[in-house]
Amino acid sequence: MVNRKQLDPEDPEKAFGLQLRQARDARGWTQDELAARMGCSGTHVSAVETGRRSPTARFARSADRALGTGDKFQLMVHAITHRALLEGFPEYVRYEGRAVELRLYNIGIIPGLLQTPEYALVLAESAVRRGAISAEQAEERVAFLAERQAALVRPQPPMMFVVMDESCILRPVGGPAVMEAQLDYLIEFAEMPNTVLQVAPYEMGERRTFDLPVNILTLPDRSLVCYAESQAQGNLDRESSSVMSTLTAYHQLQRESLSKAATVAKISELRKGTP
């Protein structure tokens, strides 16, 4: 029997490969036979089984269909994808999908829920070039963002209050074409009946109430959830007293920010190339 690479079951990607190999062996299939049923190559299956290639959501769906394993491998990929997310964020997203009001504040880049696919892809590809994530993880990250955005498209969509630091619209991402499309979408977003978009200008100075991104959700029962993060850590807070103080700070930030009309005018000026 050919020697097989030993896989570490404690590593999520290696565990996926081990489970895939075991499911394939149980059916008496070769890698090429499984690949034929999945619509990929035997080399691809081999690379995933040995941990040399990260499984994608598409690969997992195909494996589940071919092996008749329900959503087993899709759930494993979901766990792998979320492994790189900051603590608290996966739980936050579950609340986000059913919130009736969202209040967002971001610094440096456009908030994810307002990013165009092209803008999001540029950020993901940049992370790949830095070695922070793999190409497969970048693909999953963009797909995950699209799922979050789609979850907010409902018959009764949530109210969305978004304050962006001025750096979000001034920082060039992906070149002129990507930024022009992104700015166009921000203007479209601002005109939606369930949105309020504001820019917190640089001249706000010390009156800016947050130095880190903050998301505040109002759930159907009117309870509040707050998520804040730094470069290395995320924190989900459901304690009413601390969340209420954050909400107060958000209202103070809104008061000092540009109005919706002034925000749209500033973005339109940038869109035209006017300083």
C-alpha positions as CSV (number, residue, x, y, z in Angstrom):
1,M,0.0,0.0,0.0
2,V,1.3,3.5,-0.9
3,N,2.4,5.5,2.2
4,R,0.0,8.2,3.0
5,K,0.7,11.6,4.4
6,Q,-0.3,11.8,8.1
7,L,-2.7,14.6,8.7
8,D,-3.0,16.6,11.9
9,P,-6.7,16.4,13.0
10,E,-6.2,19.5,15.2
11,D,-5.6,21.7,12.1
12,P,-9.0,22.5,10.6
13,E,-7.8,22.3,7.0
14,K,-6.0,19.0,7.7
15,A,-9.1,17.7,9.4
16,F,-11.1,18.6,6.3
17,G,-8.6,16.6,4.2
18,L,-8.7,13.6,6.6
19,Q,-12.5,13.5,6.6
20,L,-12.7,13.8,2.9
21,R,-10.2,10.9,2.5
22,Q,-12.1,8.8,4.9
23,A,-15.4,9.4,3.2
24,R,-13.9,8.6,-0.2
25,D,-12.3,5.4,1.1
26,A,-15.6,4.3,2.7
27,R,-17.1,4.3,-0.8
28,G,-14.1,2.6,-2.4
29,W,-13.4,5.5,-4.8
30,T,-10.1,6.7,-6.0
31,Q,-9.3,10.4,-6.0
32,D,-9.9,10.6,-9.7
33,E,-13.3,8.9,-9.3
34,L,-14.4,11.4,-6.6
35,A,-13.0,14.2,-8.8
36,A,-15.1,13.1,-11.8
37,R,-18.2,13.2,-9.6
38,M,-17.3,16.6,-8.3
39,G,-16.4,18.2,-11.6
40,C,-12.7,18.9,-10.7
41,S,-9.4,17.2,-11.2
42,G,-7.9,14.3,-9.2
43,T,-4.9,16.6,-8.5
44,H,-7.2,19.1,-6.9
45,V,-8.8,16.4,-4.6
46,S,-5.3,15.2,-3.7
47,A,-4.1,18.7,-2.8
48,V,-7.1,19.3,-0.5
49,E,-6.8,15.8,1.1
50,T,-3.1,16.4,1.9
51,G,-3.6,20.0,3.1
52,R,-1.6,21.5,0.3
53,R,-4.7,23.4,-0.9
54,S,-7.4,25.1,1.1
55,P,-10.9,23.9,0.5
56,T,-13.4,26.5,-0.9
57,A,-17.1,26.7,-0.3
58,R,-17.7,25.6,-3.9
59,F,-15.4,22.5,-3.4
60,A,-17.2,21.7,-0.2
61,R,-20.6,21.8,-1.8
62,S,-19.5,19.6,-4.6
63,A,-18.0,17.1,-2.1
64,D,-21.2,17.0,-0.1
65,R,-23.3,16.4,-3.3
66,A,-20.9,13.7,-4.6
67,L,-20.5,11.9,-1.3
68,G,-24.1,12.3,0.0
69,T,-22.9,13.9,3.2
70,G,-25.5,16.6,3.6
71,D,-23.7,19.8,4.5
72,K,-20.9,18.3,6.5
73,F,-18.1,19.6,4.4
74,Q,-19.7,23.0,3.9
75,L,-19.9,23.4,7.7
76,M,-16.3,22.5,8.0
77,V,-15.3,25.1,5.4
78,H,-17.5,27.6,7.2
79,A,-15.4,27.0,10.3
80,I,-12.2,27.3,8.4
81,T,-13.2,30.6,6.8
82,H,-14.2,32.0,10.2
83,R,-11.0,30.9,11.8
84,A,-9.2,34.1,10.6
85,L,-12.0,36.4,11.8
86,L,-11.6,38.3,15.0
87,E,-13.2,37.0,18.2
88,G,-16.8,37.9,18.4
89,F,-17.3,38.7,14.7
90,P,-19.0,35.5,13.6
91,E,-21.5,35.8,16.4
92,Y,-22.0,39.5,15.6
93,V,-22.9,38.6,12.0
94,R,-25.7,36.3,13.1
95,Y,-27.2,39.3,14.9
96,E,-26.6,41.6,12.0
97,G,-28.7,39.5,9.7
98,R,-31.8,40.0,11.7
99,A,-31.3,43.5,13.1
100,V,-34.0,46.2,12.5
101,E,-31.5,49.0,12.8
102,L,-27.8,49.2,12.1
103,R,-25.5,52.0,13.2
104,L,-22.0,51.8,11.7
105,Y,-18.8,53.8,12.1
106,N,-15.6,53.2,10.2
107,I,-12.2,54.7,9.8
108,G,-9.8,54.3,6.8
109,I,-11.9,52.1,4.5
110,I,-15.5,52.0,3.4
111,P,-17.7,49.9,5.7
112,G,-17.9,46.3,4.4
113,L,-21.7,46.4,4.0
114,L,-21.3,49.4,1.6
115,Q,-18.4,48.1,-0.4
116,T,-18.7,47.2,-4.1
117,P,-17.5,43.8,-5.1
118,E,-14.5,45.3,-6.9
119,Y,-13.5,47.4,-3.9
120,A,-13.8,44.3,-1.6
121,L,-11.8,42.2,-4.0
122,V,-8.9,44.7,-4.1
123,L,-8.7,44.7,-0.3
124,A,-8.8,40.9,-0.2
125,E,-6.1,40.6,-2.9
126,S,-3.9,43.1,-1.0
127,A,-4.1,40.8,2.0
128,V,-3.0,37.9,-0.1
129,R,0.0,39.8,-1.4
130,R,1.0,40.6,2.2
131,G,0.8,36.9,3.1
132,A,-2.0,37.6,5.6
133,I,-4.4,35.1,3.9
134,S,-4.4,32.6,1.1
135,A,-6.0,33.1,-2.3
136,E,-8.7,30.7,-1.3
137,Q,-9.4,32.6,1.9
138,A,-9.6,35.8,-0.1
139,E,-12.3,34.3,-2.3
140,E,-14.2,33.1,0.7
141,R,-13.9,36.5,2.4
142,V,-15.4,38.3,-0.6
143,A,-18.2,35.7,-0.9
144,F,-18.9,36.0,2.9
145,L,-19.2,39.8,2.5
146,A,-21.7,39.3,-0.4
147,E,-23.8,37.0,1.9
148,R,-23.8,39.7,4.6
149,Q,-25.0,42.3,2.1
150,A,-27.6,40.0,0.7
151,A,-29.0,39.3,4.1
152,L,-30.0,43.0,4.4
153,V,-32.1,42.9,1.3
154,R,-35.5,42.1,2.6
155,P,-39.2,43.1,2.1
156,Q,-38.8,45.3,5.2
157,P,-35.1,46.2,5.2
158,P,-33.4,47.5,8.4
159,M,-32.7,51.2,8.9
160,M,-29.0,51.8,8.3
161,F,-27.2,54.8,9.9
162,V,-23.6,55.0,8.6
163,V,-21.0,57.5,9.7
164,M,-17.7,57.3,7.9
165,D,-14.5,59.1,8.9
166,E,-13.4,61.4,6.0
167,S,-10.4,59.1,5.5
168,C,-12.8,56.4,4.1
169,I,-13.6,58.4,1.0
170,L,-10.2,60.1,0.6
171,R,-8.1,56.9,0.8
172,P,-7.6,55.6,-2.8
173,V,-8.3,51.8,-3.1
174,G,-7.8,49.9,-6.4
175,G,-7.3,52.9,-8.7
176,P,-9.6,55.5,-10.2
177,A,-12.2,53.1,-11.8
178,V,-12.7,51.2,-8.6
179,M,-13.0,54.3,-6.5
180,E,-15.4,56.0,-8.9
181,A,-17.7,53.0,-8.9
182,Q,-17.5,52.9,-5.1
183,L,-18.3,56.6,-4.7
184,D,-21.2,56.3,-7.1
185,Y,-22.6,53.5,-5.0
186,L,-22.2,55.6,-1.8
187,I,-24.3,58.3,-3.4
188,E,-26.9,55.7,-4.4
189,F,-26.9,54.3,-0.9
190,A,-27.5,57.7,0.6
191,E,-30.6,58.1,-1.5
192,M,-32.2,54.9,-0.3
193,P,-35.3,55.4,1.9
194,N,-33.9,53.3,4.8
195,T,-30.5,54.9,5.0
196,V,-28.7,57.9,6.6
197,L,-25.1,58.4,5.4
198,Q,-22.8,61.0,7.0
199,V,-19.1,61.9,6.8
200,A,-17.2,62.8,10.0
201,P,-14.9,65.5,8.6
202,Y,-11.2,65.9,9.7
203,E,-12.0,69.3,11.2
204,M,-14.2,67.6,13.8
205,G,-10.9,67.1,15.6
206,E,-11.3,66.1,19.3
207,R,-15.1,66.0,19.0
208,R,-14.9,62.7,17.2
209,T,-16.2,60.2,19.8
210,F,-14.6,57.0,18.5
211,D,-11.1,56.1,17.5
212,L,-11.9,52.6,16.4
213,P,-14.7,51.1,14.2
214,V,-18.0,50.5,16.0
215,N,-21.2,48.7,15.0
216,I,-24.4,49.0,17.0
217,L,-27.4,46.8,16.3
218,T,-31.0,47.1,17.4
219,L,-32.7,43.7,17.4
220,P,-36.4,43.0,16.8
221,D,-37.0,43.0,20.6
222,R,-35.3,46.4,20.8
223,S,-32.3,45.0,22.6
224,L,-28.9,46.3,21.6
225,V,-25.7,44.6,20.6
226,C,-22.4,46.4,20.1
227,Y,-19.3,45.2,18.2
228,A,-16.0,47.1,18.3
229,E,-12.6,46.0,17.0
230,S,-9.0,46.9,16.8
231,Q,-6.4,45.5,14.4
232,A,-6.0,42.4,16.5
233,Q,-9.1,41.9,18.6
234,G,-12.9,42.1,18.4
235,N,-15.4,42.5,21.2
236,L,-19.1,41.7,21.2
237,D,-21.0,43.4,24.0
238,R,-24.6,42.8,25.0
239,E,-24.4,44.5,28.4
240,S,-27.1,47.1,28.3
241,S,-25.4,49.8,30.4
242,S,-22.1,49.8,28.4
243,V,-23.9,49.5,25.0
244,M,-26.1,52.5,26.0
245,S,-23.1,54.6,26.6
246,T,-21.7,53.6,23.2
247,L,-25.0,54.5,21.6
248,T,-24.9,57.9,23.3
249,A,-21.4,58.5,21.9
250,Y,-22.7,57.5,18.5
251,H,-25.5,60.1,18.6
252,Q,-22.9,62.7,19.6
253,L,-20.8,61.7,16.6
254,Q,-23.8,62.0,14.3
255,R,-24.5,65.5,15.7
256,E,-21.0,66.7,14.8
257,S,-20.9,65.0,11.4
258,L,-21.9,66.4,8.0
259,S,-25.6,66.3,7.1
260,K,-26.7,63.8,4.5
261,A,-27.0,66.5,1.9
262,A,-23.5,67.9,2.7
263,T,-22.1,64.3,2.7
264,V,-23.5,63.6,-0.8
265,A,-22.1,66.9,-2.0
266,K,-18.6,66.1,-0.7
267,I,-18.7,62.6,-2.3
268,S,-20.0,64.1,-5.5
269,E,-17.1,66.6,-5.6
270,L,-14.6,63.7,-5.1
271,R,-16.3,61.7,-7.8
272,K,-15.7,64.6,-10.2
273,G,-12.1,64.8,-9.2
274,T,-12.6,68.1,-7.3
275,P,-10.4,68.4,-4.1
